[in-house]
Amino acid sequence: MQLTSRTSQQAQTLGKHSKPGKVRTLIVSALVLSWLLLSGYALFDLQTSQLRLFDESVLTSAEPFPVDQLTRQYLAASGVPDHAVMFHAWDPGCACSEASLLHLARLASELAAHGVEVAVVTPALIDEGQRARFVRTTGVQPVAWFVDAGKSYLPASPAAIVVAANGQPVYVGPYAAGAACVSGSGGFVESAIRAVDKTPADVFVNRTVSGCYCAWQTDRSTPTVQTI
């Protein structure tokens, strides 16, 4: 009888000690869940606040996109020889840029398979730390880095300009559409990379798609495109 009573008392004591532990666990779990929900909402709100047309000039002008001028400008600035190249327009200050870096990382093997080099154009000077982060995140080593510091024809970023080895532009526009700007294997840039060997007669200028993009605001203090 004494043994039963002692066991009951021990069980009650353990129960008393275990309740605060369970409460603490529930509180911590609730805090973590709340943090995850708030972080997810903040990210979604940031992305949706950046939703816009890739080229908003189509709303006020019927002028054709200056694709030839843009292509010639970037080819001359990058110094890439007779080789297929994709210019990655990257603004580290744009919150939408991170998705494009991850997208580029997924494209690395496809770019290599089709012999397409990557050159990075930025709207202002970037430092070595930013370049290192780009390479680390994408797994891509660009053949050139340069600043679009003069008259720019690019409306927004992140963007890709795919050019065939003969200098013929294949694609100008964003990587993907939507708030998250995530694309699968059939996306805009993927199709352009696969077409680079065929050198299509017409360039696809993807101006009216809506997504998470930032206006391409270049440093106008210098008159021309400058190689970093």
C-alpha positions in Angstrom: 0.0 0.0 0.0 2.9 2.3 0.9 4.6 1.5 -2.4 1.4 2.4 -4.4 1.1 5.6 -2.5 4.7 6.6 -3.1 4.4 5.8 -6.8 1.3 7.9 -7.1 3.0 10.8 -5.3 6.0 10.5 -7.7 3.7 10.5 -10.7 1.9 13.6 -9.4 5.3 15.3 -8.8 6.5 14.5 -12.4 3.2 15.7 -13.8 3.6 19.0 -12.0 7.2 19.4 -13.3 6.2 18.4 -16.9 3.4 20.8 -17.3 5.6 23.9 -17.4 7.9 22.2 -20.0 4.9 21.5 -22.2 3.7 25.0 -21.9 7.1 26.4 -22.9 7.2 24.1 -25.9 3.8 25.2 -27.0 4.8 28.9 -26.6 8.0 28.4 -28.6 6.2 26.5 -31.3 3.6 29.2 -31.6 6.3 31.9 -31.8 8.2 30.1 -34.5 5.0 29.5 -36.5 4.0 33.2 -36.1 7.5 34.2 -37.3 7.3 32.0 -40.4 3.8 33.3 -41.3 4.8 36.9 -40.9 8.0 36.3 -42.9 6.1 34.7 -45.7 3.5 37.5 -45.7 6.3 40.1 -45.7 8.0 38.4 -48.7 4.7 38.1 -50.6 3.8 41.7 -49.9 7.2 42.9 -51.0 7.0 40.9 -54.3 3.4 42.0 -55.1 4.3 45.6 -54.4 6.9 45.3 -57.1 4.4 43.9 -59.7 4.6 46.0 -62.9 4.8 45.6 -66.7 8.4 44.8 -67.8 8.2 47.8 -70.2 5.7 50.4 -69.0 6.4 52.6 -72.0 4.0 50.5 -74.0 1.2 52.2 -72.1 2.0 55.6 -73.5 4.0 55.0 -76.7 3.6 52.8 -79.8 7.3 53.1 -80.6 9.0 49.7 -81.3 11.5 48.5 -78.8 15.1 49.5 -79.8 16.4 45.9 -79.7 19.2 46.5 -82.3 20.6 49.5 -80.4 20.5 47.6 -77.1 22.2 44.5 -78.6 25.0 46.5 -80.3 25.6 48.5 -77.2 26.0 45.5 -74.9 28.1 43.5 -77.4 30.5 46.4 -77.8 30.7 47.0 -74.1 31.2 43.3 -73.1 33.9 42.6 -75.7 32.5 39.0 -76.1 33.9 37.5 -79.3 31.8 35.7 -81.9 30.0 33.6 -79.4 26.5 33.1 -78.2 26.0 35.2 -75.1 23.3 35.9 -72.6 23.4 39.3 -70.9 22.1 39.2 -67.3 20.8 42.6 -66.3 21.3 42.6 -62.5 20.5 45.4 -60.0 21.7 44.3 -56.6 19.5 46.9 -55.1 16.3 45.4 -56.6 14.4 43.1 -54.3 13.2 41.1 -57.3 16.8 40.2 -58.3 17.2 37.3 -55.9 14.7 35.1 -57.8 16.6 35.7 -61.0 19.9 34.6 -59.5 18.3 31.3 -58.4 16.7 31.0 -61.9 20.1 31.5 -63.5 21.6 28.8 -61.2 19.1 26.4 -62.6 20.0 27.4 -66.1 23.7 26.9 -65.7 23.8 23.4 -67.2 21.5 24.3 -70.1 23.6 27.4 -71.0 26.8 25.2 -71.0 25.1 22.6 -73.2 24.2 25.2 -75.8 27.6 27.0 -75.6 26.1 30.3 -74.3 28.3 32.5 -72.3 27.0 34.9 -69.6 27.9 38.5 -69.2 26.6 40.7 -66.4 25.4 44.3 -66.8 24.6 46.5 -63.8 23.1 50.0 -63.6 26.0 51.2 -61.4 29.4 50.0 -60.1 29.4 47.0 -57.9 32.1 45.8 -55.5 34.1 42.5 -55.3 31.8 41.2 -52.6 28.7 41.6 -54.7 30.4 39.9 -57.6 31.6 37.0 -55.4 28.0 36.6 -54.1 26.7 36.5 -57.7 29.1 33.7 -58.6 28.5 31.8 -55.3 24.7 32.0 -55.7 24.5 31.1 -59.4 27.4 28.9 -59.9 28.1 30.9 -63.1 31.4 32.6 -63.9 30.6 35.6 -66.2 32.9 36.3 -69.1 32.4 40.0 -68.6 31.0 42.5 -66.1 30.1 46.0 -67.2 28.1 49.0 -66.2 25.2 50.4 -68.3 26.1 54.0 -67.4 24.9 56.0 -70.3 21.7 56.1 -72.4 20.1 52.8 -71.6 17.4 51.1 -73.7 16.6 48.5 -71.0 13.3 49.3 -69.2 13.6 47.0 -66.1 15.4 44.3 -64.4 16.0 41.4 -63.7 16.3 40.8 -67.4 18.0 38.6 -70.0 19.2 39.5 -73.4 20.1 36.4 -75.4 22.2 36.9 -78.6 23.3 34.3 -81.1 27.0 33.9 -82.2 26.4 35.9 -85.3 25.1 38.9 -83.3 21.4 38.2 -84.0 19.3 39.0 -80.9 17.1 36.0 -79.9 15.3 37.3 -76.8 14.9 40.4 -74.7 12.8 40.4 -71.6 12.4 39.1 -68.1 13.3 35.7 -66.8 9.7 34.9 -65.8 6.4 36.4 -64.9 4.3 36.7 -61.7 4.9 37.9 -58.2 7.6 35.2 -57.5 9.0 35.3 -61.0 9.6 31.5 -60.9 9.6 29.6 -64.2 9.8 26.0 -65.1 11.5 24.2 -68.0 9.3 25.9 -70.6 10.0 29.5 -69.6 10.9 32.5 -71.7 14.7 32.3 -71.3 14.8 28.5 -71.5 13.2 28.6 -74.9 15.5 31.3 -76.1 18.6 29.3 -75.1 17.4 26.3 -77.0 16.7 28.4 -80.0 20.1 30.1 -80.0 21.7 27.4 -82.3 18.9 27.8 -84.8 19.3 31.6 -85.0 15.6 32.5 -85.5 14.8 35.3 -87.9 12.7 37.2 -85.4 13.7 38.3 -82.0 11.2 37.8 -79.1 10.9 41.1 -77.3 8.8 40.3 -74.2 7.6 43.7 -73.1 4.1 43.4 -71.9 4.4 40.6 -69.3 3.8 41.5 -65.7 6.0 40.4 -62.8 8.3 41.5 -60.0 10.6 43.9 -61.8 12.4 47.2 -60.9 12.9 50.2 -63.2 16.4 50.1 -64.7 17.8 53.3 -63.3 21.4 53.8 -64.6 24.1 56.2 -63.4 23.8 59.0 -65.9 27.0 60.7 -64.7 29.0 59.0 -67.4 28.0 59.1 -71.1 28.7 55.6 -72.2 28.6 51.9 -71.2 31.7 51.3 -69.0 33.4 48.0 -68.5 34.2 47.1 -64.9 
